[in-house]
Amino acid sequence: MKSKWFELKSKAILFRKQGKSIRNIEKNLSIPRSTLSGWFKNINLTESQKKRLEKKNNMGLVKAREIAKVWHNKQKEDRLKYAECEAEKTLSNIKDQTEITELALALLYLGEGFKKTSETGMGNTDPLILNFFLKILLNIYKVNIEKISFYLHLRADQNGNEMKKYWAKKLNVPIHRFKKVSIDKRTINSKTYPHYKGVCLINCGNVAIQRKLVYIGRKFCEKTIENMRD
């Protein structure tokens, strides 16, 4: 029994002998690949034809990857925009900014702040986190900037004076408030990525602030857990 594509068989075979890909013939003649594979099983392509098809296939893969990358980046961008919009909605519902800000710092302090010393301090690589901490010390707890000290933990190939200038500018504080610079000797002969500016520590030496922040953070977590129990 002849298939409904039999009349196109000779044309398909001619295309194949000319070195066209099965995908191309399938697309142009609308013949199933399974049928074409049976028709072409005894057709041997020349080496030049094989190389041309391989090159074309590789180019197609590169283009497909580029298209996929663009699509995935667009999807990621949309998800990030959605998350940002949701964050803005949440923040717009906050009424008492001072108390919420203090609570936010308390929760951050539980994870990042000094808790085993008689000082209030925090270390981080992110200027945003440290600016948040510093602004609250200055504006809510009214700590004098001259009572706050800054320290740096750097890698061996980083310049201490340059990093002091960087952090002083990022945190908008006088450079004379920067004290000791510690170097991690384990990083000797190891190259540092340009974006890494070390760890900056802020210390205001007021243990009362530490105690309050820790108590606020822990009690808020405990109450939240209690309220969410089944």
Z-matrix of the N, CA and C atoms (Angstrom, degrees):
N
C 1 1.476
C 2 1.529 1 109.80
N 3 1.311 2 116.24 1 126.79
C 4 1.451 3 121.19 2 -178.86
C 5 1.543 4 110.20 3 -79.18
N 6 1.343 5 115.21 4 140.92
C 7 1.462 6 119.66 5 177.47
C 8 1.524 7 109.13 6 -76.24
N 9 1.307 8 117.05 7 161.58
C 10 1.468 9 121.15 8 -177.82
C 11 1.528 10 111.98 9 -69.63
N 12 1.357 11 116.46 10 -8.71
C 13 1.460 12 120.13 11 179.09
C 14 1.533 13 112.14 12 -102.68
N 15 1.363 14 115.28 13 5.90
C 16 1.471 15 118.82 14 -172.81
C 17 1.528 16 112.26 15 -57.67
N 18 1.328 17 116.75 16 -35.51
C 19 1.472 18 120.08 17 -177.73
C 20 1.529 19 111.88 18 -65.65
N 21 1.309 20 116.17 19 -18.85
C 22 1.463 21 120.24 20 179.62
C 23 1.528 22 112.60 21 -96.37
N 24 1.351 23 116.46 22 -0.10
C 25 1.461 24 120.06 23 -174.11
C 26 1.522 25 112.07 24 -61.01
N 27 1.322 26 117.84 25 -47.77
C 28 1.463 27 120.88 26 -177.54
C 29 1.521 28 111.24 27 -62.16
N 30 1.337 29 117.08 28 -37.70
C 31 1.458 30 121.44 29 179.04
C 32 1.526 31 110.52 30 -67.77
N 33 1.346 32 115.08 31 -40.86
C 34 1.459 33 119.92 32 179.65
C 35 1.521 34 110.73 33 -64.61
N 36 1.335 35 116.15 34 -43.24
C 37 1.466 36 120.23 35 179.44
C 38 1.522 37 110.73 36 -63.56
N 39 1.331 38 117.68 37 -39.87
C 40 1.456 39 121.38 38 177.60
C 41 1.531 40 110.87 39 -60.56
N 42 1.326 41 115.66 40 -45.09
C 43 1.475 42 120.10 41 178.13
C 44 1.530 43 111.24 42 -59.00
N 45 1.353 44 114.25 43 -41.81
C 46 1.467 45 118.73 44 -178.72
C 47 1.520 46 111.27 45 -65.48
N 48 1.339 47 116.20 46 -42.92
C 49 1.471 48 120.26 47 179.40
C 50 1.528 49 111.16 48 -65.12
N 51 1.330 50 116.00 49 -24.62
C 52 1.465 51 120.23 50 177.23
C 53 1.533 52 111.46 51 -78.42
N 54 1.339 53 114.91 52 -5.44
C 55 1.472 54 119.30 53 176.53
C 56 1.508 55 115.20 54 95.79
N 57 1.336 56 117.06 55 14.04
C 58 1.460 57 119.28 56 179.14
C 59 1.533 58 110.07 57 -76.99
N 60 1.302 59 116.53 58 150.17
C 61 1.462 60 121.09 59 -179.18
C 62 1.528 61 110.61 60 -75.33
N 63 1.317 62 115.45 61 155.58
C 64 1.469 63 120.36 62 177.89
C 65 1.531 64 109.48 63 -62.13
N 66 1.331 65 115.78 64 -38.31
C 67 1.468 66 119.88 65 178.71
C 68 1.536 67 110.84 66 -59.97
N 69 1.322 68 116.58 67 -43.01
C 70 1.457 69 121.43 68 -179.33
C 71 1.524 70 111.27 69 -65.05
N 72 1.334 71 116.55 70 -43.84
C 73 1.473 72 121.09 71 -179.92
C 74 1.523 73 110.38 72 -66.77
N 75 1.304 74 115.34 73 -40.75
C 76 1.467 75 120.51 74 178.25
C 77 1.532 76 110.45 75 -59.21
N 78 1.318 77 115.52 76 -42.75
C 79 1.456 78 120.79 77 -178.23
C 80 1.527 79 111.96 78 -68.67
N 81 1.338 80 117.41 79 -42.07
C 82 1.464 81 121.44 80 -175.47
C 83 1.521 82 114.05 81 -78.46
N 84 1.325 83 117.02 82 -32.20
C 85 1.471 84 119.58 83 -176.86
C 86 1.526 85 112.92 84 -105.86
N 87 1.333 86 116.05 85 -5.74
C 88 1.486 87 120.66 86 179.93
C 89 1.524 88 111.56 87 56.83
N 90 1.313 89 115.86 88 42.50
C 91 1.466 90 121.65 89 177.14
C 92 1.530 91 107.79 90 -108.59
N 93 1.316 92 119.04 91 133.72
C 94 1.461 93 121.44 92 -179.50
C 95 1.526 94 112.08 93 -56.84
N 96 1.288 95 116.08 94 144.41
C 97 1.466 96 120.73 95 -178.94
C 98 1.528 97 111.92 96 -61.79
N 99 1.322 98 116.40 97 -35.46
C 100 1.467 99 119.67 98 179.70
C 101 1.528 100 111.16 99 -60.95
N 102 1.328 101 116.43 100 -38.87
C 103 1.469 102 120.90 101 178.25
C 104 1.523 103 110.50 102 -68.07
N 105 1.323 104 116.25 103 -44.57
C 106 1.466 105 121.24 104 -179.96
C 107 1.518 106 111.24 105 -62.34
N 108 1.323 107 116.76 106 -40.50
C 109 1.466 108 120.13 107 -179.67
C 110 1.520 109 111.07 108 -59.94
N 111 1.334 110 116.15 109 -38.52
C 112 1.468 111 119.87 110 177.89
C 113 1.524 112 111.93 111 -67.09
N 114 1.310 113 116.40 112 -39.20
C 115 1.470 114 120.42 113 -179.15
C 116 1.529 115 111.17 114 -69.99
N 117 1.307 116 116.97 115 -30.99
C 118 1.463 117 120.30 116 -171.44
C 119 1.530 118 113.76 117 -97.50
N 120 1.330 119 118.66 118 2.06
C 121 1.464 120 119.85 119 -172.06
C 122 1.531 121 113.44 120 -62.31
N 123 1.329 122 117.83 121 -24.41
C 124 1.466 123 120.18 122 -179.54
C 125 1.527 124 113.07 123 -102.70
N 126 1.336 125 116.15 124 8.56
C 127 1.467 126 120.46 125 179.82
C 128 1.525 127 109.09 126 -97.46
N 129 1.302 128 116.69 127 121.01
C 130 1.464 129 121.84 128 179.11
C 131 1.526 130 109.95 129 -103.83
N 132 1.312 131 115.54 130 124.06
C 133 1.458 132 120.06 131 178.19
C 134 1.529 133 110.42 132 -80.96
N 135 1.321 134 115.91 133 153.51
C 136 1.466 135 120.26 134 176.52
C 137 1.529 136 108.91 135 -74.61
N 138 1.324 137 116.75 136 163.75
C 139 1.458 138 121.20 137 -179.57
C 140 1.535 139 111.06 138 -61.07
N 141 1.334 140 115.53 139 -39.52
C 142 1.472 141 118.46 140 179.75
C 143 1.523 142 111.22 141 -65.86
N 144 1.334 143 116.15 142 -37.24
C 145 1.463 144 120.22 143 178.13
C 146 1.534 145 110.33 144 -66.06
N 147 1.337 146 116.07 145 -41.72
C 148 1.466 147 120.63 146 179.02
C 149 1.524 148 111.02 147 -62.77
N 150 1.345 149 115.51 148 -43.08
C 151 1.453 150 119.57 149 -179.93
C 152 1.523 151 111.55 150 -65.13
N 153 1.349 152 115.57 151 -39.77
C 154 1.459 153 119.67 152 179.10
C 155 1.528 154 111.12 153 -64.24
N 156 1.341 155 116.20 154 -42.26
C 157 1.469 156 120.34 155 178.84
C 158 1.528 157 110.82 156 -66.40
N 159 1.331 158 116.01 157 -39.18
C 160 1.470 159 120.00 158 179.74
C 161 1.527 160 110.50 159 -64.63
N 162 1.335 161 116.15 160 -42.58
C 163 1.457 162 121.00 161 179.10
C 164 1.531 163 110.50 162 -63.08
N 165 1.328 164 115.82 163 -43.75
C 166 1.457 165 121.09 164 -179.61
C 167 1.529 166 110.48 165 -64.76
N 168 1.333 167 115.02 166 -39.45
C 169 1.456 168 120.24 167 179.64
C 170 1.527 169 110.60 168 -64.88
N 171 1.348 170 116.10 169 -42.57
C 172 1.464 171 120.36 170 179.14
C 173 1.526 172 110.97 171 -63.96
N 174 1.344 173 115.88 172 -40.03
C 175 1.462 174 119.76 173 178.14
C 176 1.523 175 110.41 174 -64.01
N 177 1.346 176 114.77 175 -38.00
C 178 1.461 177 119.24 176 178.24
C 179 1.520 178 111.84 177 -64.55
N 180 1.359 179 115.70 178 -38.41
C 181 1.458 180 120.01 179 178.99
C 182 1.532 181 111.15 180 -65.86
N 183 1.338 182 115.26 181 -41.03
C 184 1.463 183 119.63 182 178.92
C 185 1.527 184 110.12 183 -61.91
N 186 1.329 185 116.11 184 -45.27
C 187 1.463 186 120.62 185 -179.90
C 188 1.525 187 110.90 186 -64.01
N 189 1.347 188 115.64 187 -40.44
C 190 1.467 189 119.78 188 179.96
C 191 1.525 190 110.29 189 -64.14
N 192 1.339 191 116.18 190 -40.17
C 193 1.466 192 119.53 191 178.71
C 194 1.523 193 110.92 192 -65.05
N 195 1.325 194 116.23 193 -39.26
C 196 1.469 195 119.91 194 179.22
C 197 1.524 196 110.83 195 -63.85
N 198 1.332 197 115.55 196 -42.48
C 199 1.470 198 120.29 197 178.47
C 200 1.528 199 110.33 198 -63.95
N 201 1.352 200 115.21 199 -42.61
C 202 1.469 201 120.07 200 179.88
C 203 1.529 202 110.73 201 -63.89
N 204 1.342 203 116.12 202 -39.44
C 205 1.462 204 120.76 203 179.95
C 206 1.524 205 110.54 204 -63.55
N 207 1.330 206 116.36 205 -44.38
C 208 1.466 207 120.97 206 178.64
C 209 1.531 208 110.16 207 -61.13
N 210 1.335 209 115.73 208 -43.37
C 211 1.475 210 120.65 209 -179.42
C 212 1.528 211 110.58 210 -62.92
N 213 1.331 212 115.98 211 -47.44
C 214 1.469 213 119.94 212 -178.99
C 215 1.527 214 111.37 213 -64.36
N 216 1.335 215 117.01 214 -39.26
C 217 1.464 216 120.12 215 178.19
C 218 1.523 217 111.16 216 -63.97
N 219 1.348 218 115.98 217 -39.01
C 220 1.462 219 120.28 218 177.94
C 221 1.524 220 110.52 219 -65.07
N 222 1.341 221 116.31 220 -42.18
C 223 1.461 222 120.21 221 178.18
C 224 1.523 223 110.71 222 -61.72
N 225 1.338 224 115.83 223 -43.12
C 226 1.457 225 120.20 224 180.00
C 227 1.524 226 110.37 225 -64.21
N 228 1.333 227 116.29 226 -43.11
C 229 1.457 228 121.22 227 179.01
C 230 1.519 229 111.25 228 -60.16
N 231 1.336 230 116.44 229 -41.25
C 232 1.473 231 120.56 230 178.91
C 233 1.523 232 110.92 231 -65.21
N 234 1.351 233 116.34 232 -40.01
C 235 1.468 234 119.78 233 -179.87
C 236 1.530 235 110.71 234 -66.96
N 237 1.332 236 116.27 235 -38.37
C 238 1.461 237 119.75 236 178.48
C 239 1.530 238 111.43 237 -66.51
N 240 1.330 239 116.49 238 -40.16
C 241 1.464 240 120.42 239 177.98
C 242 1.523 241 110.49 240 -63.84
N 243 1.335 242 116.29 241 -39.79
C 244 1.464 243 120.51 242 178.80
C 245 1.531 244 110.20 243 -63.45
N 246 1.354 245 115.80 244 -44.43
C 247 1.463 246 119.99 245 179.73
C 248 1.526 247 110.78 246 -62.86
N 249 1.329 248 116.37 247 -38.76
C 250 1.462 249 120.57 248 179.19
C 251 1.528 250 110.86 249 -65.33
N 252 1.329 251 116.49 250 -42.03
C 253 1.475 252 120.57 251 178.21
C 254 1.522 253 111.21 252 -62.87
N 255 1.340 254 116.37 253 -41.38
C 256 1.458 255 120.56 254 179.01
C 257 1.527 256 110.40 255 -64.33
N 258 1.337 257 115.98 256 -39.19
C 259 1.463 258 120.08 257 178.50
C 260 1.528 259 110.60 258 -63.96
N 261 1.335 260 116.17 259 -42.26
C 262 1.470 261 120.41 260 179.20
C 263 1.531 262 111.06 261 -62.16
N 264 1.344 263 116.77 262 -39.11
C 265 1.469 264 120.50 263 178.05
C 266 1.519 265 110.97 264 -61.75
N 267 1.339 266 115.42 265 -44.17
C 268 1.466 267 119.89 266 -179.92
C 269 1.519 268 110.79 267 -63.45
N 270 1.329 269 116.49 268 -46.36
C 271 1.458 270 120.28 269 -178.38
C 272 1.530 271 112.34 270 -64.90
N 273 1.329 272 116.05 271 -32.10
C 274 1.471 273 119.41 272 -179.67
C 275 1.526 274 112.35 273 -67.93
N 276 1.336 275 117.41 274 -19.01
C 277 1.465 276 121.33 275 -179.39
C 278 1.526 277 112.49 276 -88.44
N 279 1.325 278 117.01 277 -6.45
C 280 1.464 279 120.49 278 -179.69
C 281 1.526 280 109.38 279 -79.48
N 282 1.319 281 116.23 280 124.57
C 283 1.458 282 120.82 281 -175.99
C 284 1.533 283 111.80 282 -98.31
N 285 1.346 284 116.76 283 -53.82
C 286 1.466 285 119.87 284 -177.37
C 287 1.518 286 108.60 285 -90.72
N 288 1.311 287 116.18 286 94.94
C 289 1.458 288 121.29 287 -173.25
C 290 1.534 289 112.65 288 -65.73
N 291 1.329 290 118.13 289 -38.42
C 292 1.464 291 121.16 290 -176.23
C 293 1.519 292 111.89 291 -64.47
N 294 1.327 293 117.04 292 -48.61
C 295 1.462 294 119.95 293 -178.45
C 296 1.524 295 111.59 294 -67.72
N 297 1.332 296 116.88 295 -39.31
C 298 1.455 297 119.97 296 178.24
C 299 1.529 298 110.57 297 -65.27
N 300 1.320 299 116.04 298 -39.27
C 301 1.458 300 120.37 299 179.26
C 302 1.524 301 110.74 300 -63.90
N 303 1.317 302 116.47 301 -42.36
C 304 1.462 303 120.32 302 178.76
C 305 1.524 304 111.03 303 -65.30
N 306 1.325 305 116.86 304 -39.74
C 307 1.460 306 121.03 305 177.13
C 308 1.525 307 110.54 306 -63.79
N 309 1.334 308 115.93 307 -42.94
C 310 1.463 309 119.83 308 179.85
C 311 1.528 310 110.67 309 -60.63
N 312 1.333 311 116.60 310 -42.61
C 313 1.460 312 120.02 311 178.24
C 314 1.528 313 110.73 312 -65.29
N 315 1.329 314 116.57 313 -38.90
C 316 1.465 315 120.09 314 -179.95
C 317 1.535 316 110.70 315 -60.06
N 318 1.324 317 116.47 316 -43.88
C 319 1.462 318 120.17 317 179.22
C 320 1.530 319 110.86 318 -67.03
N 321 1.336 320 115.59 319 -40.20
C 322 1.466 321 119.16 320 176.80
C 323 1.522 322 110.26 321 -63.67
N 324 1.312 323 115.59 322 -40.26
C 325 1.465 324 120.73 323 -177.62
C 326 1.529 325 111.70 324 -64.27
N 327 1.317 326 116.91 325 -34.45
C 328 1.466 327 120.15 326 177.81
C 329 1.523 328 111.24 327 -57.25
N 330 1.325 329 115.19 328 -36.14
C 331 1.459 330 118.76 329 -178.18
C 332 1.513 331 114.48 330 -91.63
N 333 1.345 332 117.27 331 -34.21
C 334 1.464 333 120.67 332 -170.46
C 335 1.525 334 114.99 333 -114.52
N 336 1.325 335 117.49 334 -17.82
C 337 1.465 336 119.62 335 -172.60
C 338 1.514 337 115.11 336 -84.20
N 339 1.355 338 115.03 337 164.08
C 340 1.465 339 121.09 338 175.49
C 341 1.522 340 108.28 339 -70.53
N 342 1.341 341 116.37 340 130.87
C 343 1.470 342 119.80 341 179.53
C 344 1.522 343 112.74 342 -131.14
N 345 1.311 344 116.96 343 -13.38
C 346 1.462 345 120.30 344 -177.39
C 347 1.524 346 112.21 345 -104.47
N 348 1.315 347 116.54 346 11.54
C 349 1.463 348 121.35 347 177.47
C 350 1.523 349 108.75 348 -125.81
N 351 1.314 350 115.73 349 168.72
C 352 1.473 351 120.12 350 179.29
C 353 1.514 352 109.63 351 -92.64
N 354 1.330 353 116.50 352 42.61
C 355 1.455 354 122.45 353 -179.07
C 356 1.518 355 109.50 354 -137.17
N 357 1.323 356 115.80 355 159.38
C 358 1.454 357 120.96 356 172.71
C 359 1.523 358 107.23 357 -105.32
N 360 1.322 359 116.21 358 116.95
C 361 1.456 360 118.80 359 -176.57
C 362 1.509 361 112.10 360 -161.05
N 363 1.326 362 114.42 361 168.24
C 364 1.459 363 120.34 362 -178.89
C 365 1.516 364 109.22 363 -156.04
N 366 1.330 365 116.56 364 143.19
C 367 1.457 366 121.31 365 175.98
C 368 1.509 367 110.65 366 -123.34
N 369 1.333 368 116.37 367 143.95
C 370 1.454 369 119.78 368 -179.82
C 371 1.524 370 109.92 369 -164.39
N 372 1.325 371 115.36 370 164.43
C 373 1.470 372 120.74 371 175.82
C 374 1.520 373 111.62 372 -98.14
N 375 1.330 374 116.65 373 -8.95
C 376 1.466 375 121.81 374 -174.51
C 377 1.533 376 110.57 375 -100.83
N 378 1.329 377 118.17 376 115.17
C 379 1.463 378 120.97 377 178.96
C 380 1.529 379 113.37 378 -57.39
N 381 1.330 380 117.78 379 -31.70
C 382 1.462 381 120.83 380 -179.61
C 383 1.529 382 110.83 381 -62.91
N 384 1.328 383 116.58 382 -46.01
C 385 1.467 384 121.07 383 179.72
C 386 1.526 385 110.51 384 -62.05
N 387 1.317 386 115.98 385 -45.60
C 388 1.463 387 119.50 386 -177.78
C 389 1.525 388 111.99 387 -70.64
N 390 1.328 389 117.70 388 -34.56
C 391 1.469 390 120.27 389 174.77
C 392 1.523 391 110.68 390 -62.80
N 393 1.320 392 116.33 391 -41.17
C 394 1.470 393 121.56 392 177.76
C 395 1.527 394 109.96 393 -59.07
N 396 1.317 395 116.15 394 -49.29
C 397 1.472 396 121.90 395 179.29
C 398 1.526 397 110.86 396 -60.70
N 399 1.323 398 116.01 397 -47.43
C 400 1.466 399 120.92 398 -176.53
C 401 1.530 400 111.94 399 -64.54
N 402 1.328 401 117.10 400 -43.94
C 403 1.469 402 120.06 401 -178.07
C 404 1.523 403 111.70 402 -62.59
N 405 1.327 404 116.88 403 -35.54
C 406 1.466 405 119.54 404 179.02
C 407 1.528 406 110.45 405 -71.29
N 408 1.339 407 116.42 406 -39.53
C 409 1.464 408 119.18 407 176.17
C 410 1.534 409 110.41 408 -58.38
N 411 1.323 410 115.54 409 -43.21
C 412 1.461 411 120.11 410 -176.20
C 413 1.521 412 113.29 411 -75.27
N 414 1.339 413 116.91 412 -40.74
C 415 1.464 414 120.57 413 -169.87
C 416 1.526 415 115.24 414 -99.15
N 417 1.328 416 117.62 415 -31.51
C 418 1.463 417 119.49 416 179.86
C 419 1.523 418 110.89 417 -97.68
N 420 1.340 419 116.83 418 -43.59
C 421 1.466 420 119.81 419 -179.30
C 422 1.528 421 112.83 420 -93.56
N 423 1.330 422 116.29 421 -2.77
C 424 1.464 423 122.27 422 173.54
C 425 1.537 424 113.33 423 56.26
N 426 1.305 425 116.50 424 38.86
C 427 1.464 426 120.65 425 176.91
C 428 1.528 427 108.62 426 -79.84
N 429 1.315 428 116.85 427 133.14
C 430 1.460 429 121.84 428 178.15
C 431 1.526 430 109.77 429 -71.70
N 432 1.327 431 117.32 430 135.44
C 433 1.457 432 121.25 431 -177.68
C 434 1.528 433 111.19 432 -58.26
N 435 1.343 434 117.32 433 -28.66
C 436 1.457 435 120.84 434 179.76
C 437 1.525 436 112.19 435 -73.68
N 438 1.332 437 116.48 436 -6.82
C 439 1.461 438 120.95 437 176.55
C 440 1.532 439 111.37 438 -99.99
N 441 1.322 440 115.46 439 0.18
C 442 1.466 441 120.36 440 -178.12
C 443 1.521 442 109.79 441 -108.29
N 444 1.317 443 115.66 442 131.48
C 445 1.463 444 121.18 443 179.40
C 446 1.523 445 110.32 444 -114.05
N 447 1.319 446 114.92 445 150.90
C 448 1.465 447 121.22 446 -178.36
C 449 1.531 448 109.16 447 -124.69
N 450 1.324 449 115.02 448 137.50
C 451 1.465 450 121.41 449 -179.41
C 452 1.532 451 109.12 450 -130.23
N 453 1.319 452 115.41 451 153.16
C 454 1.461 453 119.83 452 179.34
C 455 1.518 454 111.04 453 -124.03
N 456 1.320 455 115.53 454 137.82
C 457 1.460 456 122.96 455 171.22
C 458 1.528 457 106.28 456 -113.20
N 459 1.322 458 115.68 457 112.91
C 460 1.463 459 120.33 458 -173.08
C 461 1.523 460 112.29 459 -119.96
N 462 1.333 461 114.12 460 167.01
C 463 1.450 462 121.30 461 173.27
C 464 1.531 463 108.98 462 -87.00
N 465 1.334 464 116.06 463 162.89
C 466 1.463 465 120.84 464 -170.72
C 467 1.524 466 114.12 465 -60.41
N 468 1.320 467 118.04 466 -32.53
C 469 1.469 468 119.49 467 -176.51
C 470 1.528 469 113.48 468 -92.12
N 471 1.329 470 117.51 469 10.15
C 472 1.463 471 120.23 470 178.71
C 473 1.524 472 110.91 471 -96.08
N 474 1.339 473 115.25 472 143.30
C 475 1.454 474 121.76 473 -178.77
C 476 1.529 475 109.86 474 -87.95
N 477 1.332 476 116.03 475 119.66
C 478 1.460 477 120.54 476 -176.20
C 479 1.513 478 113.75 477 -59.56
N 480 1.328 479 117.31 478 -44.53
C 481 1.468 480 120.35 479 -178.92
C 482 1.524 481 111.96 480 -65.66
N 483 1.337 482 115.68 481 -40.05
C 484 1.465 483 119.51 482 178.31
C 485 1.523 484 111.17 483 -64.97
N 486 1.322 485 116.67 484 -40.50
C 487 1.467 486 119.97 485 -179.66
C 488 1.532 487 111.10 486 -69.98
N 489 1.332 488 116.65 487 -32.33
C 490 1.471 489 118.76 488 175.02
C 491 1.526 490 110.24 489 -62.60
N 492 1.337 491 116.09 490 -43.93
C 493 1.466 492 120.73 491 178.64
C 494 1.529 493 110.56 492 -61.61
N 495 1.329 494 115.70 493 -41.61
C 496 1.473 495 120.47 494 -179.15
C 497 1.524 496 110.31 495 -61.21
N 498 1.340 497 116.66 496 -51.31
C 499 1.463 498 119.68 497 -175.74
C 500 1.533 499 111.68 498 -71.50
N 501 1.319 500 117.12 499 -34.44
C 502 1.474 501 119.80 500 177.65
C 503 1.527 502 110.23 501 -61.63
N 504 1.333 503 116.27 502 -39.25
C 505 1.469 504 120.50 503 178.61
C 506 1.523 505 110.96 504 -71.07
N 507 1.341 506 116.76 505 -43.64
C 508 1.467 507 120.47 506 -178.60
C 509 1.527 508 112.06 507 -63.67
N 510 1.341 509 116.34 508 -37.15
C 511 1.459 510 120.17 509 -177.13
C 512 1.529 511 112.60 510 -96.97
N 513 1.330 512 115.82 511 -4.11
C 514 1.473 513 121.75 512 179.33
C 515 1.530 514 111.16 513 55.34
N 516 1.321 515 115.88 514 53.26
C 517 1.465 516 121.65 515 179.94
C 518 1.529 517 108.77 516 -129.42
N 519 1.334 518 117.52 517 156.32
C 520 1.471 519 120.74 518 178.90
C 521 1.533 520 110.61 519 -63.64
N 522 1.309 521 116.75 520 137.34
C 523 1.456 522 120.22 521 -176.45
C 524 1.526 523 111.94 522 -66.52
N 525 1.370 524 117.60 523 -23.10
C 526 1.466 525 119.13 524 -179.62
C 527 1.530 526 112.06 525 -69.61
N 528 1.348 527 117.50 526 -11.79
C 529 1.464 528 119.74 527 177.63
C 530 1.529 529 111.82 528 -80.02
N 531 1.328 530 116.51 529 -7.99
C 532 1.461 531 119.64 530 177.20
C 533 1.526 532 109.49 531 -83.54
N 534 1.321 533 114.78 532 127.89
C 535 1.459 534 120.57 533 -175.20
C 536 1.533 535 110.10 534 -105.92
N 537 1.297 536 115.61 535 -121.84
C 538 1.463 537 121.80 536 -173.17
C 539 1.530 538 112.70 537 -66.23
N 540 1.334 539 114.21 538 140.84
C 541 1.462 540 121.49 539 172.34
C 542 1.525 541 107.71 540 -112.59
N 543 1.326 542 116.61 541 120.54
C 544 1.466 543 121.07 542 179.25
C 545 1.516 544 109.87 543 -101.38
N 546 1.321 545 116.53 544 138.97
C 547 1.457 546 122.06 545 -179.98
C 548 1.522 547 109.66 546 -112.22
N 549 1.314 548 115.15 547 130.37
C 550 1.466 549 120.92 548 177.34
C 551 1.532 550 108.66 549 -80.80
N 552 1.326 551 116.56 550 104.13
C 553 1.463 552 121.14 551 -176.24
C 554 1.528 553 112.56 552 -66.96
N 555 1.312 554 116.81 553 -17.83
C 556 1.472 555 119.66 554 177.99
C 557 1.519 556 112.09 555 -67.31
N 558 1.341 557 116.35 556 -16.53
C 559 1.474 558 120.06 557 -176.97
C 560 1.531 559 113.05 558 -95.65
N 561 1.328 560 117.23 559 6.72
C 562 1.464 561 120.08 560 178.06
C 563 1.528 562 109.62 561 -59.59
N 564 1.327 563 116.11 562 135.55
C 565 1.478 564 123.50 563 -177.77
C 566 1.528 565 112.77 564 69.68
N 567 1.319 566 116.51 565 15.50
C 568 1.463 567 121.46 566 177.21
C 569 1.524 568 109.00 567 -116.22
N 570 1.334 569 117.36 568 131.02
C 571 1.457 570 121.97 569 -176.01
C 572 1.531 571 111.10 570 -82.16
N 573 1.334 572 115.15 571 136.61
C 574 1.463 573 121.45 572 179.97
C 575 1.520 574 110.55 573 -96.59
N 576 1.335 575 116.60 574 137.57
C 577 1.458 576 120.82 575 176.63
C 578 1.525 577 109.92 576 -65.03
N 579 1.343 578 118.25 577 141.38
C 580 1.468 579 121.67 578 -176.76
C 581 1.527 580 114.39 579 -56.07
N 582 1.354 581 117.45 580 -32.97
C 583 1.463 582 119.76 581 -175.94
C 584 1.530 583 112.97 582 -76.42
N 585 1.339 584 117.06 583 -14.05
C 586 1.465 585 120.09 584 -177.05
C 587 1.525 586 109.89 585 -86.01
N 588 1.319 587 117.21 586 121.19
C 589 1.453 588 122.34 587 -176.28
C 590 1.529 589 112.25 588 -113.31
N 591 1.309 590 116.60 589 20.38
C 592 1.450 591 120.10 590 178.69
C 593 1.521 592 112.96 591 82.42
N 594 1.337 593 114.68 592 -176.71
C 595 1.467 594 121.48 593 177.99
C 596 1.524 595 107.90 594 -105.80
N 597 1.311 596 115.63 595 127.51
C 598 1.466 597 120.97 596 176.72
C 599 1.525 598 108.62 597 -104.73
N 600 1.334 599 115.99 598 131.85
C 601 1.463 600 121.44 599 178.03
C 602 1.523 601 109.64 600 -111.95
N 603 1.331 602 115.29 601 135.13
C 604 1.466 603 121.52 602 176.78
C 605 1.518 604 108.10 603 -112.80
N 606 1.324 605 116.66 604 129.86
C 607 1.458 606 120.80 605 -176.69
C 608 1.526 607 109.66 606 -135.92
N 609 1.341 608 115.94 607 121.64
C 610 1.468 609 118.01 608 179.24
C 611 1.530 610 112.00 609 -107.21
N 612 1.345 611 116.77 610 -3.24
C 613 1.458 612 120.70 611 173.26
C 614 1.519 613 116.46 612 66.52
N 615 1.328 614 118.58 613 9.50
C 616 1.468 615 121.99 614 -178.52
C 617 1.527 616 108.85 615 -102.55
N 618 1.315 617 117.07 616 99.15
C 619 1.463 618 120.82 617 -174.83
C 620 1.528 619 112.34 618 -67.36
N 621 1.335 620 117.49 619 -23.54
C 622 1.468 621 120.19 620 -179.31
C 623 1.529 622 110.97 621 -62.61
N 624 1.326 623 116.80 622 -37.73
C 625 1.471 624 119.95 623 178.35
C 626 1.518 625 109.91 624 -66.18
N 627 1.338 626 115.96 625 -42.62
C 628 1.470 627 119.68 626 177.72
C 629 1.522 628 111.06 627 -57.15
N 630 1.331 629 116.28 628 -48.28
C 631 1.471 630 120.38 629 -178.40
C 632 1.523 631 111.63 630 -59.46
N 633 1.341 632 116.23 631 -43.55
C 634 1.459 633 119.65 632 -179.48
C 635 1.527 634 111.27 633 -64.15
N 636 1.327 635 116.65 634 -45.95
C 637 1.463 636 120.76 635 -178.46
C 638 1.527 637 111.46 636 -62.25
N 639 1.324 638 115.78 637 -43.35
C 640 1.474 639 119.64 638 -179.69
C 641 1.528 640 110.29 639 -64.39
N 642 1.324 641 117.15 640 -43.22
C 643 1.468 642 119.85 641 179.74
C 644 1.531 643 111.16 642 -64.93
N 645 1.332 644 116.46 643 -43.16
C 646 1.471 645 119.33 644 178.25
C 647 1.526 646 110.13 645 -59.77
N 648 1.311 647 116.20 646 -48.44
C 649 1.463 648 120.58 647 -177.69
C 650 1.515 649 112.87 648 -62.59
N 651 1.319 650 116.79 649 -47.58
C 652 1.471 651 120.48 650 -177.39
C 653 1.530 652 111.03 651 -67.31
N 654 1.319 653 116.92 652 -43.34
C 655 1.464 654 119.04 653 -178.65
C 656 1.530 655 111.39 654 -67.24
N 657 1.330 656 116.53 655 -36.99
C 658 1.463 657 119.16 656 177.46
C 659 1.529 658 110.21 657 -63.78
N 660 1.319 659 117.32 658 -43.28
C 661 1.468 660 120.97 659 178.24
C 662 1.526 661 110.78 660 -62.88
N 663 1.319 662 116.43 661 -44.18
C 664 1.472 663 120.26 662 -179.19
C 665 1.525 664 111.51 663 -63.24
N 666 1.352 665 116.66 664 -44.03
C 667 1.463 666 120.27 665 179.35
C 668 1.520 667 112.01 666 -65.48
N 669 1.331 668 115.44 667 -38.97
C 670 1.472 669 119.44 668 179.24
C 671 1.518 670 109.96 669 -63.95
N 672 1.319 671 117.07 670 -44.51
C 673 1.472 672 120.54 671 179.21
C 674 1.526 673 110.12 672 -62.23
N 675 1.339 674 116.48 673 -43.30
C 676 1.452 675 121.06 674 -179.55
C 677 1.533 676 111.27 675 -62.51
N 678 1.321 677 117.16 676 -43.33
C 679 1.462 678 121.80 677 -178.09
C 680 1.523 679 112.73 678 -70.03
N 681 1.316 680 116.77 679 -22.18
C 682 1.465 681 119.73 680 -177.71
C 683 1.520 682 113.53 681 -98.86
N 684 1.303 683 116.47 682 6.25
C 685 1.468 684 118.78 683 176.84
C 686 1.518 685 110.27 684 -72.48
N 687 1.330 686 114.48 685 145.15
C 688 1.479 687 119.42 686 -179.54
C 689 1.521 688 110.78 687 -68.84
